[in-house]
């Protein structure tokens, strides 16, 4: 069995691909970090490392699926200002119904999506909060000086 079976099924899902294309169109002129597969995979890899470092036992499939879903509602935020964590949570529900996770795993995924911008998040959700922030390579960004992230928030050295 494919270790990332659900992750790959999600990636191949027509609705998921449609959402990725909508984000791409919305961010066509964006000069700052984009919300795309390279970002999602960076988050997934960092979350995998952080999960192992914390001694937690979550499958890579669960971690990678969560990463692929955490910003999928970004196009909704561009269109109508709905916070993307809320839009991503709403879009993820029917997508998760096409996958083979337990109800408890779906709840874990949905909680992490909803809380990936919440510094007070706990457990798996907090790992996603940190991984999302750590995935940004501010140290090599050509427009870092124009970014509105604070110096304290920017990743000005390689951490993961």
TORBA-691661 format. One line per 10 residues: for each residue z, x, y of N, C-alpha, C. Coordinates in nm, 4 decimals, padded with zeros to 6 digits. Example, Ala and Ser with C-alpha at 12.3 -4.5 7.8 and 13.67 -1.06 7.14 Angstrom:
BEGIN
00.7800:01.3190:-00.5690:00.7800:01.2300:-00.4500:00.7800:01.3200:-00.3300; 00.7080:01.2850:-00.2250:00.7140:01.3670:-00.1060:00.7870:01.2900:00.0030
# end
This chain:
BEGIN
00.0000:00.0846:-00.1194:00.0000:00.0000:00.0000:00.0000:00.0884:00.1248; -00.0774:00.0473:00.2223:-00.0864:00.1170:00.3500:00.0486:00.1131:00.4200; 00.1005:00.2300:00.4606:00.2293:00.2368:00.5297:00.2287:00.1602:00.6611; 00.1137:00.1454:00.7221:00.1017:00.0748:00.8495:00.0135:-00.0498:00.8329; 00.0349:-00.1206:00.7236:-00.0484:-00.2364:00.6910:-00.0478:-00.3414:00.8019; 00.0703:-00.3821:00.8468:00.0775:-00.4828:00.9529:00.0210:-00.4306:01.0837; 00.0485:-00.3051:01.1135:-00.0018:-00.2437:01.2363:-00.1540:-00.2476:01.2389; -00.2160:-00.2126:01.1288:-00.3626:-00.2122:01.1224:-00.4204:-00.3531:01.1227; -00.3528:-00.4468:01.0572:-00.3974:-00.5867:01.0635:-00.3904:-00.6377:01.2069; -00.2833:-00.6039:01.2762:-00.2697:-00.6437:01.4161:-00.3825:-00.5846:01.4997
-00.4056:-00.4544:01.4853:-00.5089:-00.3884:01.5644:-00.6465:-00.4520:01.5417; -00.6731:-00.4968:01.4196:-00.8024:-00.5559:01.3860:-00.8132:-00.7039:01.4236; -00.7035:-00.7640:01.4633:-00.7007:-00.9060:01.4978:-00.7877:-00.9315:01.6218; -00.8743:-01.0324:01.6152:-00.9679:-01.0629:01.7244:-00.8938:-01.0984:01.8539; -00.7858:-01.1741:01.8444:-00.7100:-01.2085:01.9651:-00.6484:-01.0838:02.0266; -00.5937:-00.9971:01.9427:-00.5347:-00.8729:01.9929:-00.6405:-00.7896:02.0654; -00.7572:-00.7746:02.0054:-00.8657:-00.6985:02.0674:-00.9082:-00.7621:02.1998; -00.9099:-00.8936:02.2045:-00.9421:-00.9655:02.3278:-00.8400:-00.9307:02.4372; -00.7123:-00.9284:02.4026:-00.6083:-00.8951:02.5002:-00.6230:-00.7506:02.5487; -00.6528:-00.6590:02.4568:-00.6754:-00.5192:02.4965:-00.7910:-00.5096:02.5966
-00.8976:-00.5832:02.5695:-01.0137:-00.5813:02.6596:-00.9791:-00.6396:02.7964; -00.8963:-00.7421:02.7985:-00.8543:-00.8006:02.9265:-00.7721:-00.6995:03.0069; -00.6839:-00.6276:02.9394:-00.6054:-00.5247:03.0083:-00.6981:-00.4167:03.0627; -00.7922:-00.3734:02.9798:-00.8867:-00.2693:03.0214:-00.9634:-00.3108:03.1458; -01.0091:-00.4341:03.1504:-01.0813:-00.4834:03.2676:-00.9912:-00.4862:03.3907; -00.8679:-00.5311:03.3739:-00.7744:-00.5381:03.4867:-00.7382:-00.3993:03.5394; -00.7390:-00.3012:03.4506:-00.6971:-00.1664:03.4894:-00.8139:-00.0713:03.5127; -00.9327:-00.1254:03.5193:-01.0523:-00.0420:03.5356:-01.0404:00.0533:03.6540; -00.9873:00.0073:03.7638:-00.9741:00.0904:03.8838:-00.8334:00.1498:03.8995; -00.7456:00.1256:03.8036:-00.6078:00.1741:03.8136:-00.6052:00.3259:03.8062
-00.5363:00.3893:03.9006:-00.5282:00.5353:03.9051:-00.4036:00.5859:03.8323; -00.3078:00.5003:03.8140:-00.1817:00.5401:03.7510:-00.1879:00.5130:03.6008; -00.0773:00.5325:03.5333:-00.0702:00.5126:03.3882:-00.1311:00.3791:03.3476; -00.2022:00.3836:03.2376:-00.2660:00.2625:03.1856:-00.1897:00.2119:03.0644; -00.2159:00.0885:03.0334:-00.1507:00.0207:02.9212:-00.2573:00.0006:02.8136; -00.2720:00.1026:02.7319:-00.3802:00.1085:02.6351:-00.3301:00.1675:02.5038; -00.4192:00.1805:02.4081:-00.3810:00.2308:02.2761:-00.3178:00.3702:02.2843; -00.3705:00.4653:02.3617:-00.2989:00.5942:02.3700:-00.1535:00.5783:02.4173; -00.1288:00.4907:02.5144:00.0097:00.4662:02.5580:00.0902:00.4037:02.4447; 00.0339:00.3027:02.3792:00.1067:00.2351:02.2721:00.1417:00.3324:02.1595
00.0480:00.4198:02.1246:00.0746:00.5161:02.0165:00.1760:00.6220:02.0589; 00.1749:00.6615:02.1854:00.2774:00.7545:02.2343:00.4156:00.6918:02.2228; 00.4256:00.5661:02.2638:00.5532:00.4949:02.2521:00.5954:00.4887:02.1053; 00.5019:00.4565:02.0170:00.5330:00.4447:01.8737:00.5833:00.5776:01.8163; 00.5167:00.6852:01.8515:00.5562:00.8162:01.7967:00.6933:00.8580:01.8485; 00.7177:00.8359:01.9760:00.8491:00.8701:02.0320:00.9560:00.7813:01.9707; 00.9287:00.6524:01.9575:01.0261:00.5606:01.8972:01.0548:00.5981:01.7520; 00.9538:00.6450:01.6806:00.9749:00.6896:01.5423:01.0708:00.8084:01.5392; 01.0490:00.9043:01.6265:01.1374:01.0215:01.6341:01.2784:00.9789:01.6732; 01.2907:00.8961:01.7756:01.4218:00.8530:01.8241:01.4965:00.7709:01.7183
01.4230:00.6895:01.6425:01.4834:00.6122:01.5338:01.5406:00.7051:01.4279; 01.4635:00.8059:01.3905:01.5112:00.9034:01.2910:01.6300:00.9815:01.3448; 01.6224:01.0242:01.4707:01.7334:01.0986:01.5318:01.8618:01.0159:01.5345; 01.8477:00.8835:01.5507:01.9639:00.7946:01.5556:02.0128:00.7564:01.4159; 01.9410:00.8014:01.3128:01.9806:00.7700:01.1758:01.9569:00.6246:01.1385; 01.8637:00.5606:01.2074:01.8333:00.4210:01.1789:01.7198:00.4126:01.0779; 01.7151:00.3025:01.0062:01.6179:00.2884:00.8987:01.5215:00.1733:00.9281; 01.4279:00.1971:01.0192:01.3235:00.0999:01.0474:01.1914:00.1581:00.9994; 01.1079:00.0742:00.9414:00.9799:00.1235:00.8907:00.8884:00.1635:01.0069; 00.8007:00.2585:00.9778:00.7014:00.2966:01.0789:00.6123:00.1781:01.1124
00.5848:00.0927:01.0149:00.5026:-00.0250:01.0375:00.5672:-00.1156:01.1427; 00.6954:-00.1372:01.1329:00.7680:-00.2188:01.2300:00.7663:-00.1530:01.3676; 00.7893:-00.0232:01.3719:00.7908:00.0507:01.4985:00.6528:00.0487:01.5642; 00.5495:00.0796:01.4889:00.4146:00.0859:01.5456:00.3657:-00.0529:01.5887; 00.3974:-00.1556:01.5107:00.3583:-00.2906:01.5497:00.4262:-00.3291:01.6807; 00.5540:-00.2975:01.6924:00.6265:-00.3264:01.8160:00.5610:-00.2546:01.9336; 00.5261:-00.1295:01.9139:00.4630:-00.0517:02.0211:00.3285:-00.1107:02.0614; 00.2493:-00.1546:01.9640:00.1195:-00.2128:01.9958:00.1325:-00.3452:02.0703; 00.2452:-00.4115:02.0557:00.2649:-00.5419:02.1191:00.3418:-00.5369:02.2510; 00.4160:-00.4295:02.2779:00.5141:-00.4355:02.3869:00.4529:-00.4579:02.5257
00.3301:-00.4176:02.5498:00.2650:-00.4365:02.6808:00.1411:-00.5254:02.6732; 00.1224:-00.5962:02.5641:-00.0036:-00.6686:02.5446:-00.0245:-00.7800:02.6478; 00.0812:-00.8246:02.7112:00.0694:-00.9275:02.8139:00.0482:-00.8732:02.9535; 00.0177:-00.7477:02.9635:00.0002:-00.6864:03.0951:-00.1089:-00.7565:03.1778; -00.2163:-00.8010:03.1134:-00.3236:-00.8688:03.1874:-00.2732:-00.9987:03.2505; -00.1784:-01.0650:03.1860:-00.1222:-01.1889:03.2407:-00.0477:-01.1578:03.3706; 00.0261:-01.0470:03.3710:00.0965:-01.0066:03.4933:-00.0022:-00.9815:03.6069; -00.1133:-00.9168:03.5763:-00.2154:-00.8934:03.6787:-00.2740:-01.0257:03.7294; -00.2894:-01.1218:03.6394:-00.3532:-01.2484:03.6769:-00.2610:-01.3423:03.7536; -00.1351:-01.3564:03.7061:-00.0503:-01.4588:03.7694:00.0921:-01.4128:03.8013
00.1163:-01.2830:03.7904:00.2460:-01.2226:03.8273:00.3594:-01.2518:03.7286; 00.3303:-01.3120:03.6133:00.4325:-01.3288:03.5104:00.4756:-01.1898:03.4652; 00.6063:-01.1601:03.4627:00.6482:-01.0279:03.4142:00.5871:-01.0014:03.2757; 00.5319:-00.8817:03.2589:00.4549:-00.8570:03.1369:00.5393:-00.8575:03.0105; 00.6692:-00.8303:03.0213:00.7526:-00.8374:02.9016:00.7647:-00.9818:02.8520; 00.7641:-01.0772:02.9442:00.7696:-01.2190:02.9070:00.6345:-01.2619:02.8492; 00.5266:-01.2251:02.9167:00.3929:-01.2586:02.8675:00.3665:-01.1928:02.7317; 00.4068:-01.0673:02.7168:00.3870:-00.9968:02.5895:00.4645:-01.0655:02.4773; 00.5870:-01.1057:02.5056:00.6703:-01.1769:02.4085:00.5999:-01.3048:02.3643; 00.5476:-01.3816:02.4598:00.4804:-01.5081:02.4278:00.3529:-01.4863:02.3461
00.2750:-01.3845:02.3841:00.1511:-01.3561:02.3109:00.1794:-01.3004:02.1717; 00.2910:-01.2307:02.1562:00.3242:-01.1686:02.0271:00.3611:-01.2706:01.9205; 00.4178:-01.3819:01.9600:00.4663:-01.4795:01.8603:00.3548:-01.5235:01.7654; 00.2424:-01.5759:01.8141:00.1374:-01.6155:01.7192:00.0735:-01.4961:01.6470; 00.0693:-01.3815:01.7118:00.0143:-01.2634:01.6437:00.1031:-01.2232:01.5262; 00.2334:-01.2292:01.5451:00.3264:-01.1939:01.4376:00.3169:-01.2903:01.3197; 00.2787:-01.4137:01.3472:00.2638:-01.5122:01.2392:00.1525:-01.4748:01.1427; 00.0609:-01.3882:01.1853:-00.0494:-01.3442:01.0989:-00.0117:-01.2222:01.0157; 00.1082:-01.1681:01.0395:00.1507:-01.0458:00.9733:00.2578:-01.0761:00.8693; 00.2987:-00.9734:00.7974:00.3894:-00.9913:00.6837:00.5262:-00.9285:00.7103
00.5898:-00.9699:00.8207:00.7256:-00.9264:00.8485:00.8206:-01.0413:00.8179; 00.9452:-01.0094:00.7889:01.0463:-01.1121:00.7677:01.0831:-01.1753:00.9018; 01.1529:-01.2863:00.8977:01.1993:-01.3508:01.0203:01.2895:-01.2564:01.0999; 01.3758:-01.1832:01.0303:01.4653:-01.0882:01.0983:01.3858:-00.9759:01.1642; 01.2824:-00.9272:01.0969:01.1990:-00.8225:01.1557:01.1226:-00.8754:01.2772; 01.0704:-00.9970:01.2672:01.0016:-01.0577:01.3821:01.0959:-01.0702:01.5001; 01.2195:-01.1103:01.4755:01.3184:-01.1224:01.5834:01.3444:-00.9857:01.6470; 01.3567:-00.8825:01.5655:01.3779:-00.7465:01.6150:01.2612:-00.7026:01.7039; 01.1396:-00.7277:01.6584:01.0189:-00.6928:01.7344:01.0164:-00.7682:01.8673; 01.0380:-00.8984:01.8606:01.0321:-00.9813:01.9815:01.1416:-00.9441:02.0808
01.2606:-00.9132:02.0310:01.3691:-00.8698:02.1205:01.3340:-00.7380:02.1890; 01.2745:-00.6457:02.1135:01.2362:-00.5162:02.1715:01.1285:-00.5346:02.2779; 01.0332:-00.6227:02.2534:00.9282:-00.6498:02.3531:00.9910:-00.7066:02.4798; 01.0759:-00.8056:02.4630:01.1368:-00.8729:02.5772:01.2280:-00.7806:02.6568; 01.2862:-00.6807:02.5902:01.3847:-00.5932:02.6551:01.3358:-00.4515:02.6814; 01.2072:-00.4248:02.6662:01.1605:-00.2867:02.6814:01.1677:-00.2362:02.8255; 01.2016:-00.3227:02.9197:01.2218:-00.2800:03.0600:01.3676:-00.2940:03.1018; 01.4547:-00.3223:03.0066:01.5956:-00.3478:03.0339:01.6809:-00.2257:02.9981; 01.7321:-00.1544:03.0977:01.8124:-00.0351:03.0675:01.9428:-00.0669:02.9947; 01.9839:-00.1931:02.9934:02.1065:-00.2339:02.9236:02.0804:-00.2752:02.7791
01.9553:-00.2699:02.7358:01.9209:-00.3087:02.5986:01.9984:-00.2227:02.4997; 02.0202:-00.2774:02.3820:02.0961:-00.2085:02.2781:02.0107:-00.1882:02.1532; 02.0512:-00.0911:02.0699:01.9895:-00.0709:01.9392:01.8404:-00.0433:01.9454; 01.7654:-00.1131:01.8595:01.6205:-00.0955:01.8500:01.5529:-00.1207:01.9850; 01.5992:-00.2219:02.0562:01.5415:-00.2526:02.1880:01.5614:-00.1373:02.2857; 01.6768:-00.0730:02.2793:01.7024:00.0400:02.3694:01.6130:00.1597:02.3346; 01.5885:00.1780:02.2082:01.4954:00.2842:02.1669:01.3590:00.2594:02.2307; 01.3159:00.1340:02.2353:01.1870:00.1033:02.2970:01.1914:00.1169:02.4481; 01.3019:00.0826:02.5077:01.3169:00.1041:02.6515:01.2979:00.2532:02.6825; 01.3701:00.3388:02.6109:01.3620:00.4831:02.6350:01.2246:00.5393:02.5990
01.1701:00.4978:02.4866:01.0416:00.5508:02.4402:00.9282:00.5162:02.5357; 00.9327:00.3956:02.5899:00.8306:00.3537:02.6861:00.8333:00.4440:02.8086; 00.9511:00.4733:02.8583:00.9634:00.5596:02.9770:00.9240:00.7039:02.9434; 00.9697:00.7537:02.8289:00.9424:00.8922:02.7905:00.7957:00.9180:02.7562; 00.7197:00.8117:02.7325:00.5797:00.8287:02.6929:00.4909:00.8717:02.8090; 00.5400:00.8601:02.9302:00.4588:00.8898:03.0470:00.4644:01.0389:03.0818; 00.3485:01.1030:03.0852:00.3384:01.2469:03.1107:00.3216:01.2745:03.2599; 00.4238:01.2413:03.3366:00.4190:01.2596:03.4825:00.3929:01.4060:03.5193; 00.4437:01.4973:03.4368:00.4297:01.6407:03.4642:00.2852:01.6867:03.4714; 00.1932:01.6109:03.4127:00.0519:01.6508:03.4151:-00.0378:01.5462:03.4813
00.0220:01.4531:03.5502:-00.0539:01.3439:03.6121:-00.1116:01.3885:03.7460; -00.2422:01.3688:03.7658:-00.3038:01.4115:03.8920:-00.2623:01.3270:04.0128; -00.2061:01.2087:03.9902:-00.1623:01.1243:04.1021:-00.0105:01.1033:04.1014; 00.0611:01.1927:04.0360:00.2079:01.1816:04.0270:00.2709:01.1701:04.1646; 00.2207:01.2446:04.2618:00.2784:01.2436:04.3968:00.2604:01.1093:04.4679; 00.1686:01.0250:04.4187:00.1454:00.8928:04.4776:00.2205:00.7815:04.4038; 00.2758:00.8129:04.2909:00.3443:00.7142:04.2067:00.4749:00.6707:04.2718; 00.5079:00.5424:04.2583:00.6302:00.4924:04.3200:00.7543:00.5058:04.2315; 00.7388:00.5645:04.1128:00.8580:00.5938:04.0325:00.9420:00.6978:04.1072; 01.0726:00.6869:04.0998:01.1613:00.7850:04.1632:01.1516:00.9183:04.0888
01.1884:01.0260:04.1569:01.1891:01.1598:04.0932:01.2752:01.1582:03.9676; 01.3872:01.0844:03.9731:01.4792:01.0780:03.8587:01.4159:01.0079:03.7386; 01.3284:00.9139:03.7643:01.2654:00.8367:03.6578:01.1443:00.9071:03.5973; 01.0791:00.9935:03.6763:00.9574:01.0602:03.6292:00.9892:01.1660:03.5238; 00.8969:01.1826:03.4321:00.9059:01.2848:03.3286:00.8347:01.4101:03.3799; 00.9097:01.4981:03.4401:00.8497:01.6162:03.5013:00.8541:01.7380:03.4096; 00.9082:01.7175:03.2894:00.9043:01.8202:03.1842:00.8718:01.7504:03.0528; 00.8282:01.8276:02.9557:00.7996:01.7730:02.8224:00.9325:01.7536:02.7509; 00.9556:01.6318:02.7025:01.0781:01.6015:02.6278:01.0423:01.5678:02.4826; 00.9406:01.4836:02.4645:00.8948:01.4441:02.3296:00.7443:01.4617:02.3236
# end
